[in-house]
Amino acid sequence: MGFTSYWQFCGKFFVREGVIDVVVDAENLELAPGERWELEEFLCTTGEDREQLLAELASSLTRNHPTRLLPNRRPAGVPGT
């Protein structure tokens, strides 16, 4: 399980015995009658192959938030920067 986008709202998990609540924090915004919001993308999948499940999650994250590398610049923390 995981939120695979983060465009406007913060997704949260609350875990207690036997229950996982999945919540989107709308930051006290009010939804007017007839109004609609596009919420964050959420992935919930099951299976035996942990690597495949993580690959699905990574694929969804990458689709929503592609890597943006700046030309001729190393990421912070890389030796030689």
Distance bins in CASP14 RR format, pairs under 12 A and 6 or more apart:
PFRMAT RR
TARGET T0000
AUTHOR 0000-0000-0000
RMODE 2
METHOD distances of the structure
MODEL  1
1 11 0 0 0 0 0 1 0 0 0 0 0
1 12 0 0 0 0 0 1 0 0 0 0 0
1 13 1 0 0 1 0 0 0 0 0 0 0
1 15 0 0 0 0 0 1 0 0 0 0 0
1 20 1 0 0 1 0 0 0 0 0 0 0
1 21 0 0 0 0 0 1 0 0 0 0 0
1 22 1 0 0 1 0 0 0 0 0 0 0
1 42 1 0 0 1 0 0 0 0 0 0 0
1 43 1 0 0 1 0 0 0 0 0 0 0
1 44 1 0 1 0 0 0 0 0 0 0 0
1 45 1 0 0 1 0 0 0 0 0 0 0
1 46 0 0 0 0 1 0 0 0 0 0 0
1 53 0 0 0 0 1 0 0 0 0 0 0
1 54 0 0 0 0 0 1 0 0 0 0 0
1 56 0 0 0 0 0 1 0 0 0 0 0
1 57 0 0 0 0 1 0 0 0 0 0 0
1 60 0 0 0 0 0 1 0 0 0 0 0
2 11 0 0 0 0 1 0 0 0 0 0 0
2 12 0 0 0 0 0 1 0 0 0 0 0
2 13 1 0 0 1 0 0 0 0 0 0 0
2 20 0 0 0 0 0 1 0 0 0 0 0
2 22 0 0 0 0 1 0 0 0 0 0 0
2 24 0 0 0 0 0 1 0 0 0 0 0
2 40 0 0 0 0 1 0 0 0 0 0 0
2 41 0 0 0 0 1 0 0 0 0 0 0
2 42 1 0 0 1 0 0 0 0 0 0 0
2 43 1 0 1 0 0 0 0 0 0 0 0
2 44 1 0 0 1 0 0 0 0 0 0 0
2 45 0 0 0 0 1 0 0 0 0 0 0
2 53 0 0 0 0 0 1 0 0 0 0 0
2 54 0 0 0 0 0 1 0 0 0 0 0
2 56 0 0 0 0 0 1 0 0 0 0 0
2 57 1 0 0 1 0 0 0 0 0 0 0
2 58 0 0 0 0 0 1 0 0 0 0 0
2 60 0 0 0 0 1 0 0 0 0 0 0
2 61 0 0 0 0 1 0 0 0 0 0 0
2 64 0 0 0 0 0 1 0 0 0 0 0
3 9 0 0 0 0 1 0 0 0 0 0 0
3 10 0 0 0 0 1 0 0 0 0 0 0
3 11 1 0 1 0 0 0 0 0 0 0 0
3 12 0 0 0 0 1 0 0 0 0 0 0
3 13 0 0 0 0 1 0 0 0 0 0 0
3 22 0 0 0 0 1 0 0 0 0 0 0
3 23 0 0 0 0 0 1 0 0 0 0 0
3 24 0 0 0 0 1 0 0 0 0 0 0
3 25 0 0 0 0 0 1 0 0 0 0 0
3 39 0 0 0 0 1 0 0 0 0 0 0
3 40 1 0 1 0 0 0 0 0 0 0 0
3 41 1 0 0 1 0 0 0 0 0 0 0
3 42 1 0 1 0 0 0 0 0 0 0 0
3 43 1 0 0 1 0 0 0 0 0 0 0
3 44 0 0 0 0 0 1 0 0 0 0 0
3 57 0 0 0 0 1 0 0 0 0 0 0
3 60 0 0 0 0 1 0 0 0 0 0 0
3 61 0 0 0 0 1 0 0 0 0 0 0
3 64 0 0 0 0 1 0 0 0 0 0 0
3 65 0 0 0 0 0 1 0 0 0 0 0
4 11 0 0 0 0 0 1 0 0 0 0 0
4 39 0 0 0 0 0 1 0 0 0 0 0
4 40 1 0 0 1 0 0 0 0 0 0 0
4 41 1 0 1 0 0 0 0 0 0 0 0
4 42 1 0 0 1 0 0 0 0 0 0 0
4 43 1 0 1 0 0 0 0 0 0 0 0
4 44 0 0 0 0 0 1 0 0 0 0 0
4 45 0 0 0 0 0 1 0 0 0 0 0
4 56 0 0 0 0 1 0 0 0 0 0 0
4 57 1 0 0 1 0 0 0 0 0 0 0
4 58 0 0 0 0 1 0 0 0 0 0 0
4 59 0 0 0 0 1 0 0 0 0 0 0
4 60 1 1 0 0 0 0 0 0 0 0 0
4 61 1 0 1 0 0 0 0 0 0 0 0
4 62 0 0 0 0 1 0 0 0 0 0 0
4 63 1 0 0 1 0 0 0 0 0 0 0
4 64 1 0 1 0 0 0 0 0 0 0 0
4 65 0 0 0 0 1 0 0 0 0 0 0
5 11 0 0 0 0 1 0 0 0 0 0 0
5 24 0 0 0 0 0 1 0 0 0 0 0
5 38 0 0 0 0 1 0 0 0 0 0 0
5 39 0 0 0 0 1 0 0 0 0 0 0
5 40 1 0 1 0 0 0 0 0 0 0 0
5 41 1 0 1 0 0 0 0 0 0 0 0
5 42 0 0 0 0 1 0 0 0 0 0 0
5 43 0 0 0 0 1 0 0 0 0 0 0
5 60 0 0 0 0 1 0 0 0 0 0 0
5 61 0 0 0 0 1 0 0 0 0 0 0
5 62 0 0 0 0 0 1 0 0 0 0 0
5 63 0 0 0 0 1 0 0 0 0 0 0
5 64 1 0 1 0 0 0 0 0 0 0 0
5 65 1 0 0 1 0 0 0 0 0 0 0
5 66 0 0 0 0 0 1 0 0 0 0 0
6 12 0 0 0 0 0 1 0 0 0 0 0
6 24 0 0 0 0 0 1 0 0 0 0 0
6 25 0 0 0 0 0 1 0 0 0 0 0
6 39 0 0 0 0 0 1 0 0 0 0 0
6 40 1 0 0 1 0 0 0 0 0 0 0
6 41 0 0 0 0 1 0 0 0 0 0 0
6 42 0 0 0 0 0 1 0 0 0 0 0
6 60 0 0 0 0 0 1 0 0 0 0 0
6 61 0 0 0 0 1 0 0 0 0 0 0
6 64 0 0 0 0 1 0 0 0 0 0 0
6 65 1 0 0 1 0 0 0 0 0 0 0
7 24 0 0 0 0 0 1 0 0 0 0 0
7 37 0 0 0 0 0 1 0 0 0 0 0
7 38 0 0 0 0 1 0 0 0 0 0 0
7 39 0 0 0 0 1 0 0 0 0 0 0
7 40 1 0 0 1 0 0 0 0 0 0 0
7 41 0 0 0 0 1 0 0 0 0 0 0
7 64 1 0 0 1 0 0 0 0 0 0 0
7 65 0 0 0 0 1 0 0 0 0 0 0
8 24 0 0 0 0 1 0 0 0 0 0 0
8 25 0 0 0 0 0 1 0 0 0 0 0
8 26 0 0 0 0 1 0 0 0 0 0 0
8 27 0 0 0 0 1 0 0 0 0 0 0
8 29 0 0 0 0 1 0 0 0 0 0 0
8 37 0 0 0 0 1 0 0 0 0 0 0
8 38 0 0 0 0 1 0 0 0 0 0 0
8 39 0 0 0 0 1 0 0 0 0 0 0
8 40 1 0 0 1 0 0 0 0 0 0 0
8 41 0 0 0 0 0 1 0 0 0 0 0
9 23 0 0 0 0 1 0 0 0 0 0 0
9 24 1 0 1 0 0 0 0 0 0 0 0
9 25 1 0 1 0 0 0 0 0 0 0 0
9 26 1 0 1 0 0 0 0 0 0 0 0
9 27 1 0 0 1 0 0 0 0 0 0 0
9 28 0 0 0 0 0 1 0 0 0 0 0
9 29 0 0 0 0 1 0 0 0 0 0 0
9 37 0 0 0 0 1 0 0 0 0 0 0
9 38 0 0 0 0 1 0 0 0 0 0 0
9 39 1 0 0 1 0 0 0 0 0 0 0
9 40 1 0 1 0 0 0 0 0 0 0 0
9 41 0 0 0 0 0 1 0 0 0 0 0
9 42 0 0 0 0 0 1 0 0 0 0 0
10 23 0 0 0 0 1 0 0 0 0 0 0
10 24 1 0 0 1 0 0 0 0 0 0 0
10 25 1 0 1 0 0 0 0 0 0 0 0
10 26 0 0 0 0 1 0 0 0 0 0 0
10 27 1 0 0 1 0 0 0 0 0 0 0
10 39 0 0 0 0 0 1 0 0 0 0 0
10 40 0 0 0 0 1 0 0 0 0 0 0
11 21 0 0 0 0 0 1 0 0 0 0 0
11 22 1 0 0 1 0 0 0 0 0 0 0
11 23 1 0 0 1 0 0 0 0 0 0 0
11 24 1 0 1 0 0 0 0 0 0 0 0
11 25 1 0 0 1 0 0 0 0 0 0 0
11 26 0 0 0 0 0 1 0 0 0 0 0
11 27 0 0 0 0 0 1 0 0 0 0 0
11 39 0 0 0 0 1 0 0 0 0 0 0
11 40 1 0 0 1 0 0 0 0 0 0 0
11 41 0 0 0 0 0 1 0 0 0 0 0
11 42 0 0 0 0 1 0 0 0 0 0 0
12 20 0 0 0 0 0 1 0 0 0 0 0
12 21 0 0 0 0 1 0 0 0 0 0 0
12 22 1 0 0 1 0 0 0 0 0 0 0
12 23 1 0 1 0 0 0 0 0 0 0 0
12 24 1 0 0 1 0 0 0 0 0 0 0
12 25 1 0 0 1 0 0 0 0 0 0 0
12 26 0 0 0 0 0 1 0 0 0 0 0
12 27 0 0 0 0 0 1 0 0 0 0 0
12 40 0 0 0 0 0 1 0 0 0 0 0
12 42 0 0 0 0 0 1 0 0 0 0 0
13 19 0 0 0 0 0 1 0 0 0 0 0
13 20 1 0 0 1 0 0 0 0 0 0 0
13 21 1 0 0 1 0 0 0 0 0 0 0
13 22 1 0 0 1 0 0 0 0 0 0 0
13 23 1 0 0 1 0 0 0 0 0 0 0
13 24 0 0 0 0 0 1 0 0 0 0 0
13 25 0 0 0 0 0 1 0 0 0 0 0
13 42 0 0 0 0 0 1 0 0 0 0 0
13 44 0 0 0 0 0 1 0 0 0 0 0
14 20 1 0 0 1 0 0 0 0 0 0 0
14 21 1 0 1 0 0 0 0 0 0 0 0
14 22 0 0 0 0 1 0 0 0 0 0 0
14 23 1 0 0 1 0 0 0 0 0 0 0
14 25 0 0 0 0 0 1 0 0 0 0 0
15 21 1 0 0 1 0 0 0 0 0 0 0
15 22 0 0 0 0 0 1 0 0 0 0 0
15 23 0 0 0 0 0 1 0 0 0 0 0
20 42 0 0 0 0 0 1 0 0 0 0 0
20 44 0 0 0 0 1 0 0 0 0 0 0
22 39 0 0 0 0 0 1 0 0 0 0 0
22 40 0 0 0 0 0 1 0 0 0 0 0
22 42 1 0 0 1 0 0 0 0 0 0 0
22 43 0 0 0 0 0 1 0 0 0 0 0
22 44 0 0 0 0 1 0 0 0 0 0 0
23 39 0 0 0 0 0 1 0 0 0 0 0
23 40 0 0 0 0 0 1 0 0 0 0 0
23 42 0 0 0 0 0 1 0 0 0 0 0
24 31 0 0 0 0 0 1 0 0 0 0 0
24 37 0 0 0 0 1 0 0 0 0 0 0
24 38 0 0 0 0 0 1 0 0 0 0 0
24 39 1 0 1 0 0 0 0 0 0 0 0
24 40 1 0 0 1 0 0 0 0 0 0 0
24 41 0 0 0 0 0 1 0 0 0 0 0
24 42 0 0 0 0 1 0 0 0 0 0 0
25 39 0 0 0 0 0 1 0 0 0 0 0
25 40 0 0 0 0 1 0 0 0 0 0 0
26 35 0 0 0 0 0 1 0 0 0 0 0
26 37 1 0 0 1 0 0 0 0 0 0 0
26 39 0 0 0 0 1 0 0 0 0 0 0
26 40 0 0 0 0 0 1 0 0 0 0 0
27 37 0 0 0 0 0 1 0 0 0 0 0
29 35 0 0 0 0 0 1 0 0 0 0 0
29 37 0 0 0 0 1 0 0 0 0 0 0
29 39 0 0 0 0 0 1 0 0 0 0 0
30 37 0 0 0 0 0 1 0 0 0 0 0
31 37 1 0 0 1 0 0 0 0 0 0 0
31 39 0 0 0 0 0 1 0 0 0 0 0
40 60 0 0 0 0 0 1 0 0 0 0 0
40 61 0 0 0 0 0 1 0 0 0 0 0
40 64 0 0 0 0 1 0 0 0 0 0 0
40 65 0 0 0 0 0 1 0 0 0 0 0
41 57 0 0 0 0 0 1 0 0 0 0 0
41 59 0 0 0 0 0 1 0 0 0 0 0
41 60 1 0 0 1 0 0 0 0 0 0 0
41 61 0 0 0 0 1 0 0 0 0 0 0
41 63 0 0 0 0 1 0 0 0 0 0 0
41 64 1 0 0 1 0 0 0 0 0 0 0
41 65 0 0 0 0 0 1 0 0 0 0 0
42 57 0 0 0 0 0 1 0 0 0 0 0
42 60 0 0 0 0 1 0 0 0 0 0 0
42 61 0 0 0 0 0 1 0 0 0 0 0
42 64 0 0 0 0 0 1 0 0 0 0 0
43 53 0 0 0 0 1 0 0 0 0 0 0
43 54 0 0 0 0 0 1 0 0 0 0 0
43 55 0 0 0 0 0 1 0 0 0 0 0
43 56 1 0 0 1 0 0 0 0 0 0 0
43 57 1 0 1 0 0 0 0 0 0 0 0
43 58 0 0 0 0 0 1 0 0 0 0 0
43 59 0 0 0 0 1 0 0 0 0 0 0
43 60 1 0 1 0 0 0 0 0 0 0 0
43 61 0 0 0 0 1 0 0 0 0 0 0
43 63 0 0 0 0 0 1 0 0 0 0 0
43 64 0 0 0 0 0 1 0 0 0 0 0
44 53 0 0 0 0 0 1 0 0 0 0 0
44 56 0 0 0 0 0 1 0 0 0 0 0
44 57 0 0 0 0 0 1 0 0 0 0 0
44 60 0 0 0 0 0 1 0 0 0 0 0
45 52 0 0 0 0 1 0 0 0 0 0 0
45 53 1 0 1 0 0 0 0 0 0 0 0
45 54 0 0 0 0 0 1 0 0 0 0 0
45 55 0 0 0 0 0 1 0 0 0 0 0
45 56 1 0 1 0 0 0 0 0 0 0 0
45 57 1 0 0 1 0 0 0 0 0 0 0
45 59 0 0 0 0 0 1 0 0 0 0 0
45 60 0 0 0 0 1 0 0 0 0 0 0
46 52 0 0 0 0 0 1 0 0 0 0 0
46 53 1 0 0 1 0 0 0 0 0 0 0
46 56 0 0 0 0 0 1 0 0 0 0 0
47 53 1 0 0 1 0 0 0 0 0 0 0
47 54 0 0 0 0 0 1 0 0 0 0 0
47 56 0 0 0 0 1 0 0 0 0 0 0
49 55 0 0 0 0 1 0 0 0 0 0 0
49 56 0 0 0 0 1 0 0 0 0 0 0
50 56 0 0 0 0 0 1 0 0 0 0 0
50 57 0 0 0 0 0 1 0 0 0 0 0
51 57 0 0 0 0 0 1 0 0 0 0 0
51 58 0 0 0 0 0 1 0 0 0 0 0
52 58 0 0 0 0 0 1 0 0 0 0 0
52 59 0 0 0 0 0 1 0 0 0 0 0
53 59 0 0 0 0 0 1 0 0 0 0 0
53 60 0 0 0 0 0 1 0 0 0 0 0
54 60 0 0 0 0 0 1 0 0 0 0 0
54 61 0 0 0 0 0 1 0 0 0 0 0
55 61 0 0 0 0 0 1 0 0 0 0 0
55 62 0 0 0 0 0 1 0 0 0 0 0
56 62 0 0 0 0 0 1 0 0 0 0 0
56 63 0 0 0 0 0 1 0 0 0 0 0
57 63 0 0 0 0 0 1 0 0 0 0 0
57 64 0 0 0 0 0 1 0 0 0 0 0
58 64 0 0 0 0 0 1 0 0 0 0 0
58 65 0 0 0 0 0 1 0 0 0 0 0
58 67 0 0 0 0 0 1 0 0 0 0 0
59 65 0 0 0 0 0 1 0 0 0 0 0
59 66 0 0 0 0 0 1 0 0 0 0 0
60 66 0 0 0 0 0 1 0 0 0 0 0
61 67 0 0 0 0 0 1 0 0 0 0 0
62 68 0 0 0 0 0 1 0 0 0 0 0
67 75 0 0 0 0 0 1 0 0 0 0 0
68 75 0 0 0 0 0 1 0 0 0 0 0
69 75 1 0 0 1 0 0 0 0 0 0 0
69 78 0 0 0 0 0 1 0 0 0 0 0
70 76 0 0 0 0 0 1 0 0 0 0 0
70 81 0 0 0 0 0 1 0 0 0 0 0
72 81 0 0 0 0 0 1 0 0 0 0 0
73 80 0 0 0 0 0 1 0 0 0 0 0
73 81 0 0 0 0 1 0 0 0 0 0 0
74 80 1 0 0 1 0 0 0 0 0 0 0
74 81 1 0 1 0 0 0 0 0 0 0 0
75 81 1 0 0 1 0 0 0 0 0 0 0
END
